[in-house]
Amino acid sequence: MHEFAIMWEWISFAVRWLHVITAIAWIGSSFYFIALDLGLRKGLHLPVGAHGEEWQVHGGGFYHIQKYLVAPENMPDHLTWFKWESYATWLSGAALLMIVYWVGGELYLIDASKADLSLLQGILISAGSLTIGWVVYDFLCKSRLGEKPTILMLLLFTLLVVMGWGYDQIFTGRATLLHLGAFTATIMTANVFAIIMPNQRIVVKDLQEGRVPDAKYGKIAKLRSTHNNYLTLPVIFLMLSNHYPLAFASEYNWIIAALVFLMGVTIRHYFNSLHARAGNPIWTWLVTALLFLAIIWLSTAPLKYNTVEDAEVRGLTKTEQVFASAEGFDEIQDIVLGRCSMCHARETFYEGVRIAPKGIHLETTADIVSHAREIYLQAGMTRAMPPANVTFIEPEERALIVKWYRNAARNVPFFLASN
């Protein structure tokens, strides 16, 4: 079933590409409308009910935009809704989470040294936890705290920090930061789906039926939209973090994530102030730089690695036993130990590499067979590893990797071949 491994890799790539495309569309429209809203100016000749206007130039043309806090006197013939950017981003992200952290859960989701959980239990926690944030956050927004935005933001920050710590007690470092990003993105999309869009529909319906819409619906939607604006940059960081072990493989990854949320606030505050023509808060640059330096320091703090001896104690799954007993495994083990393990080790000894790339260790039999697909794709079918072929892996060795994986994959059920 080696063909399945290749097909699964392309499916994963396609879903990831879709997720990035939809995220660009959502973030782009979100940032644009926040900047537009903050930059509106009140003129002398605005139509009745208009709050402000803005003239913009782009692509060789001029645009004249007017905003109504509630609604115009008459319903326009054409009305563009902004919702599918958010929905598609969340749906594609959920699909990618399932592909990487559910199907590949034995490798990427549960950290056995932290919690003795089955894969099914880990998946249930993964899925169930994403709803907790929205329920708590929505309750806080609808309480009296909804009138106190600063306190509300502090409570939301506290919730995110607690969830980051909680994830780290169970999941791998990669899964911890990724799930915290998904947790936050779920709040953001739920804001669009459950609050912003329904409120806009109420206003449109009132207008269509000749009633004067209540301004409170726009005010509520604006609060949620503002929260989304401040959460966007941290979510992007968390989604990219699985490519950078210094972020996710640190003992303090949940604290790093907390500082990133604060950086999101300082960065957005600067640009929001600039767009609103409310000054030029240069101090935010200094605060952001100090937070980033703190993150760098935390990422280099002493780590508590599992020893090779501890790793060797772990029993092999049935699939791993197939790969370990397949013809040619002894040669593959020698190749991996000689060409890969100097970087992919619990205590690396390749100059300039402090933490194993992507947190992947290749020192024991269990390490190698649990990453069989990655070795096949990265060092067998392609020349992705080692980078620039710095350890001089020979073409014959790559051919042996391909032969070993394909021989073993023939004896693995198709639904396990992706692991």
C-alpha positions as CSV (number, residue, x, y, z in Angstrom):
1,M,0.0,0.0,0.0
2,H,2.9,2.4,-0.7
3,E,0.7,4.1,-3.3
4,F,-1.7,5.0,-0.5
5,A,1.0,6.7,1.5
6,I,1.8,8.9,-1.5
7,M,-1.9,9.6,-2.2
8,W,-2.5,10.4,1.5
9,E,0.4,12.9,1.4
10,W,-1.1,14.7,-1.6
11,I,-4.5,14.7,0.1
12,S,-3.0,16.3,3.2
13,F,-1.1,18.8,1.0
14,A,-4.3,19.7,-0.9
15,V,-6.3,20.3,2.3
16,R,-3.5,22.3,3.8
17,W,-3.4,24.4,0.6
18,L,-7.1,25.0,0.7
19,H,-6.9,25.9,4.4
20,V,-4.2,28.5,3.6
21,I,-6.2,30.0,0.7
22,T,-9.4,30.3,2.7
23,A,-7.5,31.8,5.7
24,I,-6.0,34.4,3.5
25,A,-9.4,35.3,2.2
26,W,-10.9,35.5,5.7
27,I,-8.0,37.4,7.3
28,G,-7.7,39.7,4.4
29,S,-11.4,40.8,4.5
30,S,-11.3,41.0,8.3
31,F,-8.3,43.3,8.4
32,Y,-9.6,45.4,5.5
33,F,-13.0,46.0,7.2
34,I,-11.4,46.8,10.6
35,A,-9.1,49.3,8.9
36,L,-12.0,50.7,6.9
37,D,-14.2,51.1,9.9
38,L,-11.5,52.8,11.9
39,G,-10.7,55.2,9.1
40,L,-14.2,56.4,8.3
41,R,-14.7,60.2,8.3
42,K,-17.9,62.2,8.9
43,G,-18.8,64.5,6.1
44,L,-21.3,67.4,5.7
45,H,-23.3,65.8,2.9
46,L,-23.7,62.2,4.1
47,P,-27.1,60.5,3.4
48,V,-29.6,60.1,6.3
49,G,-28.4,57.5,8.7
50,A,-24.8,57.3,7.4
51,H,-22.1,57.2,10.0
52,G,-19.1,58.0,7.9
53,E,-17.4,57.7,4.5
54,E,-14.0,56.9,3.0
55,W,-12.4,57.5,-0.3
56,Q,-9.9,55.0,-1.5
57,V,-7.8,54.3,-4.6
58,H,-6.7,50.9,-5.8
59,G,-6.1,49.2,-9.1
60,G,-6.4,52.4,-11.1
61,G,-9.8,53.3,-9.8
62,F,-11.4,55.3,-7.0
63,Y,-13.9,53.8,-4.4
64,H,-16.4,55.8,-2.4
65,I,-17.6,53.8,0.7
66,Q,-20.2,54.8,3.2
67,K,-21.2,53.1,6.4
68,Y,-24.5,52.9,8.1
69,L,-24.4,52.1,11.8
70,V,-27.9,50.5,11.6
71,A,-29.1,50.3,8.0
72,P,-29.9,52.6,5.1
73,E,-33.5,53.8,4.6
74,N,-34.1,51.3,1.8
75,M,-32.8,47.8,1.2
76,P,-30.2,47.9,-1.6
77,D,-30.8,45.6,-4.6
78,H,-27.4,43.9,-4.2
79,L,-25.9,43.0,-0.8
80,T,-22.6,41.1,-0.5
81,W,-22.3,38.9,2.7
82,F,-18.9,38.0,4.1
83,K,-19.3,34.6,5.8
84,W,-18.0,31.8,3.6
85,E,-14.4,32.9,4.1
86,S,-14.7,32.1,7.8
87,Y,-16.7,28.9,7.4
88,A,-14.4,27.5,4.7
89,T,-11.3,28.3,6.8
90,W,-12.7,26.5,9.9
91,L,-14.0,23.5,7.9
92,S,-10.7,23.0,6.0
93,G,-8.8,23.4,9.3
94,A,-10.9,20.8,11.0
95,A,-10.3,18.4,8.1
96,L,-6.5,19.0,8.3
97,L,-6.6,18.4,12.1
98,M,-8.4,15.1,11.5
99,I,-5.8,14.1,8.9
100,V,-2.7,14.9,10.9
101,Y,-3.8,14.5,14.5
102,W,-6.5,11.9,14.4
103,V,-5.5,9.6,11.6
104,G,-1.9,10.1,12.7
105,G,-2.8,10.3,16.3
106,E,-0.5,7.6,17.6
107,L,2.5,9.6,16.3
108,Y,1.4,13.2,16.7
109,L,-1.4,13.5,19.2
110,I,-0.9,11.7,22.5
111,D,2.3,12.0,24.5
112,A,2.5,8.7,26.4
113,S,5.0,10.2,28.8
114,K,2.4,12.8,29.9
115,A,-0.8,10.8,29.9
116,D,-1.9,7.2,29.7
117,L,-4.7,7.6,27.2
118,S,-5.9,5.6,24.3
119,L,-6.0,7.1,20.8
120,L,-9.8,7.2,20.9
121,Q,-9.7,9.1,24.2
122,G,-7.3,11.6,22.8
123,I,-9.5,12.1,19.7
124,L,-12.5,12.7,22.0
125,I,-10.6,15.2,24.0
126,S,-9.4,16.9,20.8
127,A,-12.9,17.2,19.4
128,G,-14.7,18.0,22.6
129,S,-12.3,20.6,23.9
130,L,-12.8,22.8,20.8
131,T,-16.4,23.6,21.9
132,I,-15.5,24.5,25.5
133,G,-13.9,27.8,24.7
134,W,-16.9,29.0,22.7
135,V,-19.4,28.1,25.4
136,V,-17.5,29.9,28.2
137,Y,-16.6,32.9,26.0
138,D,-20.2,33.3,24.7
139,F,-21.5,33.1,28.3
140,L,-19.1,35.9,29.4
141,C,-20.0,38.1,26.4
142,K,-23.7,37.8,27.1
143,S,-23.3,38.5,30.8
144,R,-22.8,42.0,32.3
145,L,-19.2,41.8,31.4
146,G,-20.2,42.4,27.8
147,E,-20.3,46.1,28.7
148,K,-16.8,45.9,30.1
149,P,-14.6,45.0,27.0
150,T,-11.2,45.3,28.8
151,I,-12.2,42.9,31.6
152,L,-13.7,40.6,29.0
153,M,-10.5,40.5,27.0
154,L,-8.5,39.7,30.2
155,L,-10.8,36.8,31.0
156,L,-10.5,35.5,27.5
157,F,-6.8,35.7,27.7
158,T,-6.9,33.7,31.0
159,L,-9.1,31.1,29.4
160,L,-6.6,30.7,26.5
161,V,-3.7,30.4,28.9
162,V,-5.5,27.7,31.0
163,M,-6.4,25.7,27.9
164,G,-2.8,25.9,26.6
165,W,-1.5,24.5,29.9
166,G,-4.3,21.9,29.9
167,Y,-3.4,20.7,26.4
168,D,0.2,20.4,27.3
169,Q,-0.6,18.0,30.1
170,I,-1.9,15.5,27.6
171,F,-0.8,16.2,24.0
172,T,2.5,16.4,22.2
173,G,4.1,19.8,21.9
174,R,3.0,20.1,18.2
175,A,-0.6,19.1,19.1
176,T,-0.7,21.4,22.1
177,L,0.0,24.6,20.1
178,L,-2.1,23.4,17.1
179,H,-5.1,22.6,19.2
180,L,-4.8,26.0,21.0
181,G,-4.9,27.6,17.6
182,A,-7.9,25.5,16.6
183,F,-9.6,26.3,20.0
184,T,-9.2,30.0,19.3
185,A,-10.2,29.8,15.6
186,T,-13.4,27.9,16.7
187,I,-14.3,30.9,18.9
188,M,-13.7,33.3,16.0
189,T,-15.7,31.3,13.5
190,A,-18.5,30.7,16.0
191,N,-18.6,34.5,16.5
192,V,-19.3,34.8,12.8
193,F,-21.8,31.9,12.5
194,A,-23.7,32.3,15.8
195,I,-23.6,36.1,16.5
196,I,-22.5,38.3,13.7
197,M,-24.4,36.7,10.8
198,P,-27.7,36.2,12.8
199,N,-27.6,39.8,14.0
200,Q,-27.1,41.0,10.4
201,R,-30.0,38.9,9.2
202,I,-32.3,40.5,11.9
203,V,-31.3,44.0,10.7
204,V,-31.9,43.1,7.1
205,K,-35.3,41.5,7.9
206,D,-36.5,44.5,9.8
207,L,-35.4,46.8,7.0
208,Q,-37.3,44.6,4.4
209,E,-40.5,44.6,6.5
210,G,-40.4,48.4,7.1
211,R,-39.3,48.4,10.7
212,V,-36.5,50.5,12.1
213,P,-33.7,48.1,13.1
214,D,-32.4,48.1,16.7
215,A,-28.8,49.5,16.8
216,K,-27.9,47.0,19.6
217,Y,-27.5,44.2,17.0
218,G,-24.8,46.1,15.2
219,K,-23.1,46.9,18.5
220,I,-22.9,43.3,19.6
221,A,-21.6,42.2,16.2
222,K,-18.9,44.9,16.3
223,L,-17.7,43.7,19.7
224,R,-17.2,40.1,18.4
225,S,-15.6,41.3,15.2
226,T,-13.1,43.3,17.3
227,H,-12.2,40.3,19.4
228,N,-11.6,38.3,16.2
229,N,-9.3,41.1,15.0
230,Y,-7.1,40.8,18.1
231,L,-7.0,37.0,18.0
232,T,-6.0,36.6,14.3
233,L,-2.3,37.0,14.5
234,P,-1.8,34.6,17.4
235,V,-3.8,32.0,15.5
236,I,-1.5,32.3,12.5
237,F,1.5,31.9,14.8
238,L,0.0,28.7,16.4
239,M,-0.9,27.2,13.0
240,L,2.7,27.8,11.7
241,S,4.3,26.6,15.0
242,N,4.4,22.9,14.1
243,H,7.2,23.6,11.7
244,Y,9.4,25.2,14.4
245,P,10.5,22.9,17.3
246,L,11.9,25.9,19.3
247,A,8.2,27.0,19.6
248,F,6.4,23.7,20.2
249,A,9.0,21.4,21.7
250,S,10.0,23.7,24.6
251,E,9.0,22.7,28.1
252,Y,7.3,26.1,28.2
253,N,5.4,26.0,25.0
254,W,2.1,27.0,26.6
255,I,3.8,30.1,28.2
256,I,5.2,31.0,24.8
257,A,1.7,30.8,23.4
258,A,0.5,33.1,26.1
259,L,3.1,35.7,25.2
260,V,2.2,35.3,21.5
261,F,-1.4,36.3,22.4
262,L,-0.1,39.4,24.1
263,M,2.0,40.2,21.0
264,G,-1.1,39.9,18.9
265,V,-2.7,42.6,21.1
266,T,0.2,45.0,20.9
267,I,0.7,44.6,17.1
268,R,-3.0,45.1,16.4
269,H,-3.3,48.0,18.8
270,Y,-0.6,49.8,16.8
271,F,-2.2,49.3,13.4
272,N,-5.7,49.9,14.7
273,S,-4.6,53.2,16.3
274,L,-2.9,54.2,13.0
275,H,-6.0,53.4,10.9
276,A,-8.2,55.3,13.4
277,R,-5.8,58.3,13.1
278,A,-5.6,58.2,16.9
279,G,-1.8,58.7,17.1
280,N,1.3,56.6,16.5
281,P,1.8,54.4,19.6
282,I,5.5,53.5,18.9
283,W,5.7,52.0,22.4
284,T,3.9,48.9,21.1
285,W,7.0,48.1,19.0
286,L,9.2,48.0,22.1
287,V,6.7,45.9,24.1
288,T,6.3,43.5,21.1
289,A,10.1,43.2,20.8
290,L,10.5,42.5,24.6
291,L,7.8,39.8,24.4
292,F,9.5,38.2,21.5
293,L,12.9,38.2,23.3
294,A,11.2,36.5,26.2
295,I,9.9,33.9,23.9
296,I,13.4,33.3,22.5
297,W,14.7,32.9,26.0
298,L,12.0,30.5,27.0
299,S,12.7,28.4,23.9
300,T,16.3,27.9,25.0
301,A,15.5,27.0,28.6
302,P,16.7,23.6,29.8
303,L,14.6,20.7,28.4
304,K,13.6,17.5,30.1
305,Y,14.1,14.9,27.3
306,N,13.0,11.3,27.5
307,T,16.1,9.2,27.4
308,V,16.8,6.7,24.7
309,E,16.5,4.0,27.3
310,D,12.9,5.1,28.2
311,A,12.0,5.1,24.5
312,E,13.3,1.5,24.0
313,V,10.8,0.3,26.6
314,R,7.8,1.2,24.5
315,G,6.1,-1.7,22.9
316,L,5.5,-1.8,19.1
317,T,2.1,-1.7,17.6
318,K,1.1,-4.5,15.1
319,T,1.8,-2.1,12.2
320,E,5.2,-1.2,13.6
321,Q,6.1,-4.9,14.1
322,V,5.4,-5.4,10.4
323,F,7.9,-2.7,9.5
324,A,10.5,-3.9,12.1
325,S,10.4,-7.5,10.8
326,A,10.3,-6.6,7.1
327,E,13.2,-7.6,4.9
328,G,16.0,-5.1,5.0
329,F,15.1,-3.4,8.2
330,D,18.6,-3.9,9.8
331,E,20.2,-2.1,6.8
332,I,17.6,0.7,7.1
333,Q,18.3,1.1,10.8
334,D,22.0,1.5,10.1
335,I,21.3,4.1,7.4
336,V,19.0,6.1,9.6
337,L,21.3,6.0,12.6
338,G,24.2,7.0,10.4
339,R,22.5,9.7,8.3
340,C,19.6,11.0,10.4
341,S,19.9,10.5,14.1
342,M,22.6,13.2,14.7
343,C,19.8,15.7,14.3
344,H,16.8,13.6,15.1
345,A,17.9,12.7,18.6
346,R,16.7,13.5,22.1
347,E,20.0,15.1,22.7
348,T,21.2,16.3,19.3
349,F,24.9,16.5,18.5
350,Y,24.8,18.2,15.0
351,E,26.2,21.7,15.3
352,G,23.4,24.4,15.2
353,V,20.5,21.9,15.8
354,R,19.4,22.2,19.4
355,I,16.0,20.4,19.1
356,A,15.1,17.6,16.7
357,P,13.4,18.9,13.6
358,K,9.6,18.7,14.1
359,G,10.3,16.9,17.4
360,I,10.9,13.7,15.5
361,H,13.4,11.2,17.1
362,L,15.1,8.5,15.1
363,E,17.3,6.6,17.6
364,T,15.5,3.4,18.4
365,T,13.7,0.7,16.6
366,A,10.3,2.1,17.8
367,D,11.3,5.6,16.6
368,I,12.2,4.4,13.1
369,V,9.2,2.1,12.5
370,S,6.8,4.7,13.9
371,H,8.1,7.2,11.4
372,A,8.3,4.7,8.5
373,R,6.1,6.7,6.2
374,E,8.0,10.0,6.8
375,I,11.3,8.3,6.2
376,Y,10.0,6.7,3.0
377,L,8.6,10.0,1.7
378,Q,11.3,12.4,2.9
379,A,14.5,10.3,2.3
380,G,13.4,7.6,0.0
381,M,10.9,8.9,-2.6
382,T,12.3,12.4,-2.4
383,R,15.6,14.1,-1.5
384,A,13.9,16.4,1.2
385,M,16.0,14.8,3.9
386,P,18.7,15.3,4.9
387,P,18.7,19.0,4.0
388,A,21.1,19.7,1.2
389,N,22.2,16.0,1.7
390,V,24.6,17.2,4.4
391,T,25.2,13.6,5.6
392,F,25.8,12.4,2.0
393,I,23.1,9.7,1.8
394,E,23.8,7.6,-1.3
395,P,21.2,6.9,-4.0
396,E,21.6,3.2,-3.2
397,E,20.6,3.9,0.4
398,R,17.5,5.8,-0.7
399,A,16.6,2.8,-3.0
400,L,16.9,0.5,0.0
401,I,14.5,2.7,2.0
402,V,11.9,2.6,-0.8
403,K,12.3,-1.2,-1.1
404,W,12.0,-1.8,2.6
405,Y,8.9,0.4,3.0
406,R,7.1,-1.1,0.0
407,N,7.8,-4.7,1.1
408,A,6.4,-3.9,4.6
409,A,3.4,-1.9,3.3
410,R,2.1,-4.9,1.3
411,N,1.3,-6.5,4.7
412,V,-0.3,-3.5,6.3
413,P,-4.1,-2.8,5.9
414,F,-4.8,0.2,3.8
415,F,-6.4,2.1,6.6
416,L,-3.2,1.9,8.6
417,A,-0.8,2.6,5.8
418,S,-0.9,6.4,6.4
419,N,0.4,6.0,10.0
